[in-house]
Amino acid sequence: MAKILLCNGSPHTNGCTATALDEMIRVFAEEGMETELIQVGSKAVRGCISCRSCSKLGKCVFDDLVNEVAPKFEEADGLVVGSPVYYGSPNGTLLSFLDRLFYSTGFSKHMKVGAAVVSCRRGGNTASFDVLNKYFTISGMPVASSTYWN
């Protein structure tokens, strides 16, 4: 059974981003896939300081949500990242989380499927979508497409 990890970058656990992710969870369940939702946006996650300790320790030097999620990410077949748009870009907490998660994990991410979801009121959705998708493409992860605009 495929395992999909979903990360909600919004600080609002029941907001618009959560609604979109809940819809994805429903579709994945219909397809017989296992899912786990991680609430990121309401957590205290600091940014990467490029200390490179992760290359020696095998994990990030800051022991927080990143190190908790890393083994789940390694085990997962796919990663969905959802974020609201703030000032034309994804939530800063989510970006700090993803920077450290992708940088500190030494396992191959090739062929893990990635998908991004953004929620906004006005502009910035395409720029935010692009930022999130770069984590996948830089890591050799195929990006899930859509039958309509992603």
Backbone hydrogen bonds in HBPLUS format (Angstrom, degrees):
<---DONOR---> <-ACCEPTOR-->    atom                        ^
c    i                          cat <-CA-CA->   ^        H-A-AA   ^      H-
h    n   atom  resd res      DA  || num        DHA   H-A  angle D-A-AA Bond
n    s   type  num  typ     dist DA aas  dist angle  dist       angle   num
A0034-GLU N   A0002-ALA O   2.84 MM  32  6.09 158.4  1.89 176.4 171.3     1
A0077-ASP N   A0003-LYS O   2.76 MM  74  5.32 157.2  1.81 143.8 151.6     2
A0078-GLY N   A0003-LYS O   3.26 MM  75  6.64 139.6  2.43 153.6 156.2     3
A0004-ILE N   A0034-GLU O   2.76 MM  30  6.13 159.8  1.80 157.6 164.3     4
A0036-GLU N   A0004-ILE O   3.04 MM  32  6.55 137.9  2.22 158.4 165.9     5
A0005-LEU N   A0078-GLY O   2.98 MM  73  6.23 171.4  1.99 150.1 149.0     6
A0080-VAL N   A0005-LEU O   2.82 MM  75  6.23 161.2  1.86 157.4 162.9     7
A0006-LEU N   A0036-GLU O   2.83 MM  30  6.05 171.3  1.84 164.8 164.2     8
A0038-ILE N   A0006-LEU O   2.72 MM  32  6.07 160.2  1.76 161.9 168.9     9
A0007-CYS N   A0080-VAL O   2.81 MM  73  6.25 156.3  1.87 159.1 166.7    10
A0082-GLY N   A0007-CYS O   2.88 MM  75  6.08 170.9  1.89 177.6 176.8    11
A0008-ASN N   A0038-ILE O   2.87 MM  30  6.19 165.2  1.90 164.0 168.4    12
A0040-VAL N   A0008-ASN O   2.87 MM  32  5.58 155.7  1.93 143.3 150.2    13
A0041-GLY N   A0008-ASN O   3.06 MM  33  6.36 163.1  2.09 144.2 145.2    14
A0009-GLY N   A0082-GLY O   2.68 MM  73  5.65 156.8  1.74 151.0 158.7    15
A0015-GLY N   A0012-HIS O   3.31 MM   3  5.13 164.2  2.33 112.2 108.9    16
A0019-THR N   A0015-GLY O   3.03 MM   4  6.33 146.9  2.14 144.9 154.7    17
A0020-ALA N   A0016-CYS O   3.13 MM   4  6.45 156.5  2.18 149.2 153.8    18
A0021-LEU N   A0017-THR O   2.98 MM   4  6.28 161.4  2.02 152.2 157.6    19
A0022-ASP N   A0018-ALA O   2.78 MM   4  5.92 153.0  1.86 147.9 155.6    20
A0023-GLU N   A0019-THR O   3.10 MM   4  6.34 148.5  2.20 142.0 149.6    21
A0024-MET N   A0020-ALA O   3.15 MM   4  6.52 150.3  2.24 142.9 150.8    22
A0025-ILE N   A0021-LEU O   2.88 MM   4  6.19 155.4  1.94 150.4 157.5    23
A0026-ARG N   A0022-ASP O   2.97 MM   4  6.21 152.9  2.04 144.9 151.8    24
A0027-VAL N   A0023-GLU O   3.08 MM   4  6.38 159.6  2.12 147.4 151.9    25
A0028-PHE N   A0024-MET O   2.84 MM   4  6.08 164.8  1.87 155.7 160.2    26
A0029-ALA N   A0025-ILE O   2.92 MM   4  6.07 156.8  1.98 146.6 152.9    27
A0030-GLU N   A0026-ARG O   3.05 MM   4  6.34 153.4  2.13 145.8 152.8    28
A0031-GLU N   A0027-VAL O   3.14 MM   4  6.43 136.1  2.35 140.7 152.3    29
A0031-GLU N   A0028-PHE O   3.04 MM   3  5.06 129.2  2.30  95.2 109.3    30
A0033-MET N   A0028-PHE O   2.92 MM   5  5.17 168.0  1.93 146.4 143.6    31
A0032-GLY N   A0029-ALA O   2.96 MM   3  4.96 160.8  2.00 105.8 110.8    32
A0043-LYS N   A0040-VAL O   2.99 MM   3  5.52 167.0  2.01 125.9 128.8    33
A0055-SER N   A0052-ARG O   3.22 MM   3  5.74 146.4  2.34 108.6 116.1    34
A0056-LYS N   A0053-SER O   2.99 MM   3  5.35 138.5  2.17 107.1 118.5    35
A0057-LEU N   A0053-SER O   2.81 MM   4  5.99 166.6  1.83 161.5 166.2    36
A0058-GLY N   A0054-CYS O   2.79 MM   4  5.06 145.7  1.90 131.0 137.9    37
A0068-GLU N   A0064-ASP O   3.29 MM   4  6.57 146.5  2.41 145.5 154.8    38
A0069-VAL N   A0065-LEU O   2.91 MM   4  6.08 150.3  2.00 152.5 158.8    39
A0070-ALA N   A0066-VAL O   2.96 MM   4  6.03 145.7  2.08 149.2 158.7    40
A0072-LYS N   A0069-VAL O   2.92 MM   3  5.19 120.9  2.28 108.6 124.8    41
A0073-PHE N   A0069-VAL O   2.87 MM   4  6.13 151.4  1.95 158.5 167.9    42
A0074-GLU N   A0070-ALA O   2.98 MM   4  6.26 156.5  2.03 152.2 158.6    43
A0075-GLU N   A0071-PRO O   3.11 MM   4  6.24 150.8  2.20 138.0 144.9    44
A0076-ALA N   A0072-LYS O   2.98 MM   4  6.06 134.7  2.19 139.3 151.2    45
A0113-VAL N   A0077-ASP O   3.02 MM  36  6.51 147.2  2.13 152.1 147.4    46
A0079-LEU N   A0113-VAL O   2.78 MM  34  6.29 152.5  1.85 160.3 169.8    47
A0115-ALA N   A0079-LEU O   2.93 MM  36  6.39 142.4  2.08 156.5 160.4    48
A0081-VAL N   A0115-ALA O   2.87 MM  34  6.35 157.3  1.92 159.2 165.9    49
A0117-VAL N   A0081-VAL O   2.84 MM  36  6.15 149.2  1.93 153.2 153.7    50
A0083-SER N   A0117-VAL O   2.87 MM  34  6.38 149.5  1.97 153.5 162.6    51
A0119-SER N   A0083-SER O   3.01 MM  36  6.38 142.8  2.15 144.5 150.3    52
A0085-VAL N   A0119-SER O   2.97 MM  34  6.07 132.9  2.19 160.9 154.6    53
A0086-TYR N   A0089-SER O   2.75 MM   3  5.41 163.1  1.78 169.8 163.7    54
A0089-SER N   A0086-TYR O   3.09 MM   3  5.41 149.8  2.19 109.8 118.6    55
A0095-LEU N   A0091-ASN O   3.11 MM   4  6.48 155.5  2.17 149.2 156.4    56
A0096-SER N   A0092-GLY O   2.97 MM   4  6.20 159.2  2.01 149.7 154.6    57
A0097-PHE N   A0093-THR O   2.96 MM   4  6.16 159.1  2.00 147.9 154.1    58
A0098-LEU N   A0094-LEU O   2.84 MM   4  6.09 165.5  1.86 156.1 159.2    59
A0099-ASP N   A0095-LEU O   2.84 MM   4  5.95 163.9  1.86 150.7 155.5    60
A0100-ARG N   A0096-SER O   3.15 MM   4  6.27 169.9  2.16 148.0 150.5    61
A0101-LEU N   A0097-PHE O   2.82 MM   4  5.95 158.2  1.87 150.5 157.9    62
A0102-PHE N   A0098-LEU O   2.90 MM   4  5.84 174.1  1.90 152.3 154.3    63
A0103-TYR N   A0099-ASP O   3.03 MM   4  5.96 155.0  2.09 140.7 148.7    64
A0104-SER N   A0100-ARG O   2.90 MM   4  5.64 160.6  1.94 143.0 148.5    65
A0112-LYS N   A0109-LYS O   3.07 MM   3  5.61 161.7  2.11 136.5 135.5    66
A0114-GLY N   A0142-PRO O   2.87 MM  28  6.16 166.2  1.89 162.9 166.8    67
A0144-ALA N   A0114-GLY O   2.84 MM  30  6.05 163.4  1.87 163.4 168.5    68
A0128-SER N   A0124-GLY O   2.96 MM   4  6.01 159.9  2.00 148.3 154.2    69
A0129-PHE N   A0125-ASN O   2.87 MM   4  5.95 159.9  1.91 148.1 154.2    70
A0130-ASP N   A0126-THR O   2.97 MM   4  6.07 154.6  2.04 141.0 147.5    71
A0131-VAL N   A0127-ALA O   3.02 MM   4  6.29 157.4  2.07 146.3 151.9    72
A0132-LEU N   A0128-SER O   3.07 MM   4  6.34 167.4  2.08 155.6 157.6    73
A0133-ASN N   A0129-PHE O   2.99 MM   4  6.16 159.3  2.04 148.3 154.5    74
A0134-LYS N   A0130-ASP O   3.09 MM   4  6.25 136.8  2.28 144.6 154.8    75
A0135-TYR N   A0132-LEU O   3.27 MM   3  5.81 142.3  2.42 109.8 117.9    76
A0136-PHE N   A0133-ASN O   3.05 MM   3  5.30 121.7  2.41 101.4 115.1    77
A0137-THR N   A0133-ASN O   3.00 MM   4  6.35 169.5  2.01 160.0 161.5    78
A0138-ILE N   A0134-LYS O   2.94 MM   4  5.74 164.7  1.96 145.7 150.3    79
A0139-SER N   A0136-PHE O   3.07 MM   3  5.23 128.4  2.35  99.2 113.0    80
A0141-MET N   A0136-PHE O   2.87 MM   5  4.84 164.6  1.89 148.7 143.4    81
A0140-GLY N   A0137-THR O   3.22 MM   3  5.11 166.4  2.24 103.2 106.6    82
